[in-house]
């Protein structure tokens, strides 16, 4: 009987850990708990680790497992290459009608990407100038060029790398970020 009770307790612990009622990592809030109000939120994507980190200033608030583009290694070079861009960006839009549940638009291409694209003759000087002006004014950069565009943080799952260059999370996780973050939030994407 004693062995049966111990077995039942172990099964209950495994069950609750698997379904979120047991906090194995109390350092970070569970999904059921709302994120704290943040004064200076920012996101850091660590491509190699497949991890998105949410900070308030310098304090790590929470981290998430992510999926990336289907060819994630290296810097995004052109439309359709399946790479997730690297660099400093900001959220330029919040889309509540995304085909991947919810999405946060990332300001790719940035000025460095535009300069590289002009040098490689992927874009014209006029396109480069339009991207630079948009970035300087914290607006939407040109999205439909040979550099690519429409890079988002969105739902749809994070089991494996499957996007065309976006950052994907579980739907409940993008909902959490969507509700907590504003247009203009800084997004840094590291190798």
N, C-alpha and C positions, 0 to 999 in steps of 0.2 A: 504494500500500500504506500509506503514511504517513497519508493522508487517511482510509483505512478504519479504521485503529487509533484515530485521534483521534475519529472518529465513534462507534466502539464504546465508547470511554471516556465520551463525552458521554451516550450512551444509558444506560450503566450508572449514571452519576451521577444522571440524571433518574429512572431507575427506583428507585434506592435512596432518593432524596429523597422520592419519592411514597409509598413503602411503609415509611418509618420507619427505615431502616438508616443514614441519613446525617443528622447533627444540624445543621440549618440555624440553630438558635437554641440555642447551648450554655448560655445563661443559665437555661433551664428544663429539668427532667428530661423525657426522652421517656416515653411510656406504658409502655414495657417496663421502665423503671427504677422501683423503688418510691419513693413519696414519702418524704422524710426524716421521722424521728420529730419531732413538733412538741410544744412545751410549751403554746402558747397559740393553737391554730388558730382562724381565723375566716374567714367568706366575705363578699365584697362583690360584689353583682350590680350591674352598670352597664347599665341597660336600654337607653339610647340607643346604646351601643356593642355591645350583644348579647354581653356579656362577663361571665364569672364569674371572680373572682380569689380565690385561696387564699393567705392570709397566715398566718405564724407570728409573732404579735405585730405588729410594724410591717414585717416583712420579707416581700416578695412571693415566694411559693414557686413558683406556677404560675398560668397563666390558661387559660380554656377558652372556646370559642365556644358560644353558647347560642341557644335559641329561647324565645320567650315566648308569652303569650296571643295569641289571634287578633286582638285589638284592644288592643295593648300600651301605647299612649300614655295618659298620665294615671294618676291614682290609682284603684285598685280601689274601686268604690262599692257594688256589690251583686252578689248571686249571678247568674251567667250573663252578666256584662258582657264577659267575655273579656279583662279587664285583669289584669296582674300587679301585686300590691300593692307599695307602697313603704313603707319605714320600717325599724324595728329589730325583729328577730325572733330566735328561736333554734330549733334542731332539737329537736322534741319527740318524734319517733319515727324508727326505722329500719325500713323495710318490705322484707323480702326476698321477699315474695310479690306484689309490685306487678305490675299488668298492663303496666307500662312498664319491665320488667326489675327494677330496684331503685329505691327512693325514700327520700328524707329529708323528713319532714314539717316544714313551716315554721309557726311559731306565729301564723298569721293566723286571726282578727283579733286585733290587739294592743289595748292600752288606748285609744290614740287612735282606732282604728277603732270600738271599742265606744262611746266618747263621741259620735263623729260619728253612728253608727247610732241611738243613743238620741235625739239631737237631731233627726234626720231622721225619727224614728218608724218606723225599719226594724226595730228590736228593742225589747223591753220592758226596763224597769228590772231585772227579775229576770235576764234574759239578759245585760244589761250587767254586772251584779254578778257573775254566774258567770264571764264572760270575764275581768274584772278579777282575781278571786280566783285563777283558773287561771294567769294571767300572773305575778302576784305570787309564786305558789308554783312557778313553772317547770314547770307541768303542761300538758296538752292543753287549749287554749281550745275553747269551744263551736264545733262545726264545721258545724252544720246550721241556719243562720239566714238571713234575707234579706240579710245582709252577704256571704254566701258562706263558703267554708271549703275544707278538703281541698286546700290549696295545698302542692305538693311540688316538690322538685328531683328529677327522675327521668330515666330513659333514654328511648329512642325516637327520638333524632336531633335535630339542631340546624340543619337545612338552611333551614327557614323557620318563621315564627311560626304555631303550629298548636294550642297547648294551650288549655285553658279558663281559664288564669291562672297555670299552673305555669311552672317553669323547666326546660327540657329540654336534655339533653346526649346525646352519643353513649354507647352502652351501656358501652363500655370506660372512659369517663371517669367515669360515675356509679359504676362498680365501684371505681375508684381512690378516689373521695371517700368512698363508703360504707365501705370498709375502713379509711380513715384518720381519719374523724370520729366523734365521740361525741354522744350525746344531750346537749343543753345548749350545743352550739357556736353562737356568735353568727352571725347572718346579717343583713347590712344590704343593703337593696334601694334603690338610688338611681334617680332618673329617668334 
